[in-house]
Amino acid sequence: MKSRTAFILRRALLAVAIVPVAWLIAFASGIGALVAREELHVGNAQGSTVTCRYIHAAGTYEMLDFTENPDAVVCALFVSVRSPPVSGDHWAAPLPPDKAVQIECRFIRYPADGDNGLGTRFVADAPLRLKVNFAARQLTVIGEDDRSALGEPVFDPTLSADTRANAWGALVYFPHGAVPILAGDPPGRLTLVIFSDNGHAALMLLPPRGALLWTRDGGCRISA
């Protein structure tokens, strides 16, 4: 009886010892395992967002695809969360939260009457190029034409001035651009939100009067 008890105890101790070793191996490898796949399509957008969700030793990770054919997107069972793909439809990638970098942001097309073409700007082959430092609350539009069209960005005044609190990303408005819908009296408002942890982004256009005209899903990554 004692021998059997000792055998079971040794097995239990061995199992307990294996768990942290397995965790360390998984952490060192940086491999994430697929746990979910989600699709999102908004209104009349000419495309959908496919999110592949992974779990790894240090937490969770999302890989985003923006495509007109979501059925063709297959989530890999395992990915390296340290070196995710940043080409093709992988518009989004993690961004440094506390230093200045140049990034490019792309969004799904959303044609709409009365938006002066803003719903079809900043797409795959013509991204919105920005210089950002999230922690310092700094965001500048790089392209002269885009800067003229959108105007100077204004950070949401309700956000904290604490640099650590701002490292999550940015929420800015473009209330005074040269595009007619942004230059009227009263002006419309274009809002941009970017998340630094995975590069996910969105554009939202509110006309001078009425309800939200559209929301465009998209992503940002460091410029090549």
C-alpha positions as CSV (number, residue, x, y, z in Angstrom):
1,M,0.0,0.0,0.0
2,K,2.8,2.4,1.0
3,S,4.6,1.5,-2.3
4,R,1.6,2.4,-4.3
5,T,1.1,5.7,-2.5
6,A,4.7,6.6,-3.0
7,F,4.4,5.7,-6.8
8,I,1.3,8.0,-7.1
9,L,3.1,10.8,-5.2
10,R,6.1,10.6,-7.5
11,R,3.9,10.8,-10.6
12,A,2.1,13.8,-9.1
13,L,5.3,15.6,-8.3
14,L,6.6,14.9,-11.8
15,A,3.5,16.3,-13.4
16,V,3.8,19.4,-11.3
17,A,7.4,19.8,-12.3
18,I,6.6,19.5,-16.0
19,V,4.1,22.3,-16.1
20,P,6.6,25.2,-15.4
21,V,9.1,23.6,-17.8
22,A,6.5,23.4,-20.5
23,W,5.5,27.1,-19.9
24,L,9.1,28.2,-20.1
25,I,9.6,26.3,-23.4
26,A,6.4,27.9,-24.8
27,F,7.5,31.3,-23.6
28,A,10.9,31.0,-25.2
29,S,9.5,29.8,-28.5
30,G,7.0,32.7,-28.8
31,I,4.4,30.4,-30.4
32,G,0.7,31.1,-30.1
33,A,-2.1,28.6,-30.6
34,L,-5.4,29.4,-32.3
35,V,-8.4,29.7,-30.0
36,A,-11.0,31.6,-32.2
37,R,-11.8,33.0,-35.6
38,E,-14.2,36.0,-36.0
39,E,-15.5,37.9,-39.0
40,L,-16.8,41.5,-39.0
41,H,-18.6,43.4,-41.8
42,V,-19.9,46.9,-41.3
43,G,-22.7,48.3,-43.4
44,N,-21.8,48.9,-47.1
45,A,-18.1,48.5,-46.6
46,Q,-16.3,46.8,-49.5
47,G,-14.6,44.3,-47.3
48,S,-14.6,42.5,-44.0
49,T,-12.2,42.1,-41.0
50,V,-11.2,38.5,-40.1
51,T,-9.6,38.2,-36.6
52,C,-7.6,35.2,-35.7
53,R,-7.2,35.0,-31.9
54,Y,-4.2,33.2,-30.3
55,I,-3.1,32.3,-26.8
56,H,0.5,32.0,-25.8
57,A,2.6,31.8,-22.7
58,A,2.6,35.6,-22.1
59,G,-1.1,36.2,-22.9
60,T,-3.2,36.6,-26.0
61,Y,-2.6,37.9,-29.5
62,E,-4.8,38.9,-32.5
63,M,-3.9,38.7,-36.1
64,L,-6.1,40.8,-38.4
65,D,-6.9,40.4,-42.1
66,F,-8.8,42.9,-44.2
67,T,-10.3,41.3,-47.3
68,E,-13.1,41.3,-49.8
69,N,-13.2,37.5,-49.6
70,P,-13.3,36.5,-45.9
71,D,-14.1,32.8,-46.7
72,A,-10.6,32.6,-48.3
73,V,-8.9,33.6,-45.0
74,V,-7.7,30.5,-43.1
75,C,-6.3,31.1,-39.6
76,A,-3.0,29.2,-39.0
77,L,-3.2,26.8,-36.1
78,F,0.1,28.2,-34.7
79,V,1.9,31.5,-35.3
80,S,5.0,33.2,-34.0
81,V,3.7,36.2,-32.0
82,R,7.2,37.7,-32.1
83,S,7.4,38.0,-35.9
84,P,3.9,38.2,-37.3
85,P,3.4,38.8,-41.1
86,V,3.2,42.5,-42.0
87,S,2.4,42.3,-45.7
88,G,-0.5,41.8,-48.1
89,D,-3.8,41.9,-46.2
90,H,-2.0,42.0,-42.8
91,W,-2.3,45.8,-42.5
92,A,-2.0,45.8,-38.7
93,A,1.0,45.0,-36.5
94,P,2.0,45.9,-32.9
95,L,3.4,49.5,-32.6
96,P,5.9,50.8,-30.1
97,P,3.9,52.8,-27.5
98,D,6.7,55.1,-26.2
99,K,8.8,56.3,-29.0
100,A,8.4,58.2,-32.3
101,V,7.9,56.1,-35.4
102,Q,6.5,56.5,-38.9
103,I,3.5,54.3,-39.6
104,E,1.1,53.7,-42.5
105,C,-2.6,53.0,-42.0
106,R,-5.0,51.4,-44.4
107,F,-8.7,51.1,-44.2
108,I,-11.5,49.1,-45.9
109,R,-13.3,51.1,-48.6
110,Y,-16.7,52.5,-47.7
111,P,-18.2,54.5,-50.6
112,A,-20.9,56.9,-49.4
113,D,-22.8,59.9,-50.8
114,G,-21.8,63.2,-49.3
115,D,-18.4,62.2,-47.8
116,N,-16.3,64.0,-50.5
117,G,-14.5,60.8,-51.2
118,L,-13.1,60.2,-47.7
119,G,-14.6,56.7,-47.7
120,T,-12.3,55.6,-50.5
121,R,-9.1,57.3,-49.3
122,F,-6.3,55.6,-47.4
123,V,-6.7,52.2,-48.9
124,A,-4.3,49.3,-49.6
125,D,-2.2,51.0,-52.3
126,A,-2.4,54.6,-50.8
127,P,-2.1,54.5,-47.0
128,L,-2.4,57.3,-44.6
129,R,1.2,58.0,-43.4
130,L,1.7,59.3,-39.9
131,K,4.5,60.1,-37.5
132,V,3.3,59.1,-34.0
133,N,4.5,58.9,-30.4
134,F,1.6,57.5,-28.4
135,A,2.9,58.1,-24.9
136,A,3.8,61.8,-25.8
137,R,0.4,62.4,-27.4
138,Q,2.0,63.3,-30.8
139,L,0.6,62.6,-34.2
140,T,1.5,64.3,-37.5
141,V,0.1,63.6,-41.0
142,I,3.2,63.2,-43.2
143,G,1.8,63.6,-46.7
144,E,1.2,67.3,-47.7
145,D,-2.0,66.5,-49.7
146,D,-3.4,64.4,-46.8
147,R,-2.4,67.0,-44.2
148,S,-4.2,69.8,-46.3
149,A,-7.3,67.6,-46.8
150,L,-7.6,66.5,-43.1
151,G,-6.1,69.5,-41.2
152,E,-4.3,69.3,-37.9
153,P,-5.3,66.5,-35.6
154,V,-6.7,67.2,-32.2
155,F,-6.3,64.7,-29.4
156,D,-9.4,63.9,-27.4
157,P,-9.3,66.2,-24.4
158,T,-10.9,63.6,-22.1
159,L,-7.8,61.4,-22.3
160,S,-5.2,61.5,-19.5
161,A,-2.0,63.5,-19.8
162,D,-0.2,60.7,-18.1
163,T,2.3,59.2,-20.6
164,R,1.9,55.7,-19.2
165,A,-1.9,55.9,-19.6
166,N,-1.6,57.1,-23.3
167,A,0.7,54.2,-24.3
168,W,-2.4,52.2,-25.4
169,G,-2.7,54.3,-28.6
170,A,-4.4,57.4,-29.9
171,L,-7.8,59.0,-30.3
172,V,-7.8,62.1,-32.5
173,Y,-10.2,64.3,-34.4
174,F,-9.7,66.1,-37.7
175,P,-12.3,68.9,-37.4
176,H,-10.8,71.6,-39.7
177,G,-9.6,70.0,-42.9
178,A,-9.9,71.5,-46.5
179,V,-12.3,68.7,-47.6
180,P,-15.8,70.4,-47.8
181,I,-17.5,68.1,-45.3
182,L,-14.8,69.1,-42.7
183,A,-14.7,72.8,-43.7
184,G,-18.3,73.7,-43.5
185,D,-20.2,75.7,-40.8
186,P,-20.7,73.7,-38.7
187,P,-17.9,71.3,-39.8
188,G,-18.1,67.5,-39.9
189,R,-15.7,65.5,-37.8
190,L,-13.4,62.7,-38.8
191,T,-12.2,60.6,-35.9
192,L,-9.2,58.2,-36.0
193,V,-8.4,55.6,-33.3
194,I,-5.3,53.5,-33.2
195,F,-4.4,50.7,-30.8
196,S,-0.7,50.2,-30.2
197,D,-0.9,46.6,-28.9
198,N,-2.0,45.1,-32.3
199,G,-2.1,48.1,-34.7
200,H,-5.9,47.8,-35.1
201,A,-7.4,51.2,-36.3
202,A,-10.7,52.7,-37.3
203,L,-11.9,55.9,-39.1
204,M,-15.3,57.4,-38.3
205,L,-17.0,60.2,-40.1
206,L,-19.7,62.3,-38.5
207,P,-21.4,64.8,-40.8
208,P,-22.3,68.3,-39.7
209,R,-25.8,67.2,-39.0
210,G,-27.3,63.7,-38.6
211,A,-26.0,60.3,-37.6
212,L,-22.6,58.7,-38.1
213,L,-22.0,58.4,-41.9
214,W,-19.6,55.4,-41.7
215,T,-17.0,53.5,-39.7
216,R,-14.1,52.1,-41.6
217,D,-12.1,49.2,-40.0
218,G,-8.4,49.0,-40.7
219,G,-4.9,48.7,-39.4
220,C,-1.5,50.4,-39.0
221,R,2.0,49.1,-39.1
222,I,5.5,50.6,-39.1
223,S,6.4,52.0,-42.5
224,A,8.8,49.9,-44.6
